[in-house]
Structures are given as structure tokens and as C-alpha cells.
């Protein structure tokens, strides 16, 4: 059975009426509440920001583990090899 989680951490922001109206229209287009739309948009952007990071600060143990992973031999991946052998759709 799936565990139900209660959202109990509040996030409050102030916006211009035009911004709220824009968000409300977009939320309605997605059939979502304002809160659900904003939370989803904010989480998507937060994930993008974290995925785009280029500088990572690691302690010595974490760095050693990271370096070991980089130095490990590449495992055979037939699916990846097949994908790389195919022509891209824009090359056809």
C-alpha cells in the first residue's frame, strides 16, 4: 500500500496581481490548483539548477569514491552501443 504524505511545510510568497493572474491561467490550462502548479514549477526549476551544477565540494572520502568511479573500467552496454550506432532523426 502506498504511503500518504501530508504537506505541512508552508511556502509563502508575494506577487504582483498580474503575476498571480498569469500563474492562475497557466494552472487552469494544466487543470491544477495554483499551489500545485507553483510547487511543480518550482521543483522542476530547482532540479534543473542542481543538475546544471559544475562545481562540487566533496570531503576527502567522497572525492576518493568519486575518483574511483571515474577510473573504473567502462562496462559493456549493448543498448547504448546500438543507440550510438543509429543515425539521428535529423541526419536521415
C-alpha positions, 0 to 999 in steps of 0.5 A: 500500500502506498504511503500518504504524505501530508504537506505541512511545510508552508511556502509563502510568497508575494506577487504582483496581481498580474503575476498571480493572474498569469500563474492562475491561467497557466494552472487552469490550462494544466487543470491544477490548483495554483499551489500545485502548479507553483510547487511543480514549477518550482521543483522542476526549476530547482532540479534543473539548477542542481543538475546544471551544477559544475562545481562540487565540494566533496570531503576527502572520502567522497572525492576518493569514491568519486575518483574511483568511479571515474577510473573504473573500467567502462562496462559493456552496454549493448543498448547504448552501443546500438543507440550510438550506432543509429543515425539521428532523426535529423541526419536521415 
